[in-house]
Amino acid sequence: MLVNGGRLQDEVVRRSHQAAVPVLGSSANLTGTGTKFRVADIQQPILDAVDLVINYGLRKYHLYGRSSTIIDFTTMEVVRIGTCYELISDIMATQFGITLPADLGRDVLPSGHLREQASAGAVDRTGAGAS
C-alpha cells in the first residue's frame, strides 16, 4: 500500500516497529459524514473515543475536497477516486503501462467510491473498458 504521510507518520511507524506495538487508527469522521480536513471539524464522539489527537495542520491536498485515492494492487482495481487521482493515473500509465478508469467528476461520483457506481453498472474500475 502506498501511503504518503510524511515525517510524522514515518516516525510513528519507526517507534511502533521498534516497540513491537501496533498502531491502529480509523477515519476521523462518523460514517457517512464526509472527510474532515481540520481538527476543528472532527465530531465530538470521535474526539471522545480516541487517546490522542495530533493537529498536523490542514492536509496538503485539501483543496480537492476528496478523501485519499484507494487502489487494490492485488487486482489493480480502483476502489475510490480521491486526492491526486489524475497524478496517480498519469504515473501508472507512463511508468507502468496501466490505464486507470477516468474520473467521472464530483458531480457524477461525489464520494469517489467506484463500487457504488459499479453496482449500478456505470463504472469500469479497472480501466480496461466497458464489459
C-alpha positions as CSV (number, residue, x, y, z in Angstrom):
1,M,0.0,0.0,0.0
2,L,1.3,3.5,-0.9
3,V,0.9,5.9,2.0
4,N,2.5,9.3,1.7
5,G,2.1,10.5,5.3
6,G,5.4,12.4,5.7
7,R,7.9,12.6,8.5
8,L,5.4,12.4,11.4
9,Q,4.0,9.1,10.1
10,D,7.4,7.7,9.4
11,E,8.5,8.4,13.0
12,V,5.3,6.9,14.4
13,V,5.8,3.8,12.3
14,R,9.5,3.6,13.3
15,R,8.7,3.8,17.0
16,S,5.8,1.3,16.7
17,H,8.0,-1.2,15.0
18,Q,10.8,-0.7,17.5
19,A,8.5,-1.3,20.4
20,A,6.7,-4.2,18.6
21,V,3.4,-2.4,19.3
22,P,0.8,-2.0,16.6
23,V,-0.7,1.5,16.0
24,L,-4.3,1.5,14.9
25,G,-6.5,4.3,13.7
26,S,-9.6,5.0,11.8
27,S,-11.0,7.8,9.8
28,A,-11.6,11.0,11.8
29,N,-15.3,11.0,10.9
30,L,-18.5,9.3,11.6
31,T,-19.7,7.0,8.9
32,G,-21.4,8.9,6.0
33,T,-20.4,12.4,7.3
34,G,-17.5,13.0,4.9
35,T,-13.8,13.7,5.2
36,K,-12.7,16.1,7.9
37,F,-9.9,18.4,6.8
38,R,-9.3,20.2,10.1
39,V,-9.2,19.0,13.7
40,A,-11.9,21.6,14.5
41,D,-14.3,19.7,12.1
42,I,-14.0,16.3,13.9
43,Q,-17.2,15.4,15.6
44,Q,-17.2,15.1,19.4
45,P,-18.0,11.4,19.6
46,I,-14.8,10.7,17.6
47,L,-12.7,13.0,19.9
48,D,-14.2,11.3,23.0
49,A,-13.2,7.9,21.7
50,V,-9.5,8.5,20.9
51,D,-6.4,8.5,23.1
52,L,-4.6,11.2,21.2
53,V,-5.3,13.8,18.6
54,I,-2.4,15.3,16.7
55,N,-3.1,18.5,14.9
56,Y,-0.8,18.3,12.0
57,G,-2.5,21.2,10.2
58,L,-4.6,21.3,7.1
59,R,-3.7,18.4,4.8
60,K,-1.7,19.3,1.8
61,Y,-4.3,18.4,-0.9
62,H,-7.4,19.6,0.9
63,L,-8.5,21.8,-2.0
64,Y,-9.5,18.7,-3.9
65,G,-12.3,18.1,-1.5
66,R,-11.9,14.4,-1.7
67,S,-10.5,11.7,0.5
68,S,-7.5,9.6,-0.4
69,T,-7.3,7.5,-3.6
70,I,-7.5,3.8,-2.9
71,I,-6.3,1.2,-5.3
72,D,-6.4,-2.6,-4.6
73,F,-3.0,-3.5,-6.1
74,T,-3.8,-7.2,-6.0
75,T,-6.4,-6.7,-8.7
76,M,-5.4,-3.2,-9.9
77,E,-9.0,-2.2,-9.1
78,V,-9.6,1.5,-8.2
79,V,-11.8,1.4,-5.1
80,R,-12.0,5.1,-4.6
81,I,-11.0,8.1,-6.8
82,G,-9.6,10.7,-4.5
83,T,-6.8,13.2,-3.9
84,C,-4.3,13.5,-6.7
85,Y,-6.0,10.8,-8.8
86,E,-5.0,12.5,-12.1
87,L,-1.4,12.4,-11.0
88,I,-1.6,8.8,-9.9
89,S,-3.3,7.8,-13.2
90,D,-0.6,9.6,-15.2
91,I,2.2,7.8,-13.3
92,M,0.5,4.4,-13.6
93,A,0.1,5.0,-17.4
94,T,3.6,6.5,-18.2
95,Q,5.7,4.4,-15.8
96,F,3.8,1.0,-15.8
97,G,1.6,1.0,-18.8
98,I,-1.5,0.6,-16.7
99,T,-4.6,2.6,-17.6
100,L,-6.9,3.5,-14.7
101,P,-10.6,4.4,-15.3
102,A,-11.4,8.1,-15.9
103,D,-12.5,10.3,-13.1
104,L,-16.2,11.0,-13.8
105,G,-16.0,14.1,-11.6
106,R,-17.6,15.0,-8.3
107,D,-21.0,15.8,-9.9
108,V,-21.3,12.2,-11.0
109,L,-19.3,10.5,-8.3
110,P,-19.3,12.7,-5.2
111,S,-17.8,10.1,-2.8
112,G,-15.3,8.8,-5.4
113,H,-16.3,5.2,-4.5
114,L,-16.4,3.3,-7.7
115,R,-18.0,0.3,-6.1
116,E,-21.2,2.3,-5.5
117,Q,-21.4,3.2,-9.2
118,A,-20.2,-0.3,-10.4
119,S,-23.1,-1.9,-8.6
120,A,-25.3,0.2,-10.9
121,G,-23.3,-0.8,-13.9
122,A,-22.0,2.7,-14.6
123,V,-18.2,2.4,-14.0
124,D,-15.4,0.1,-15.1
125,R,-13.0,0.0,-12.1
126,T,-10.0,-1.4,-13.9
127,G,-9.7,1.0,-16.8
128,A,-10.0,-1.9,-19.3
129,G,-13.1,-0.6,-21.0
130,A,-16.8,-1.4,-20.6
131,S,-17.8,-5.1,-20.4
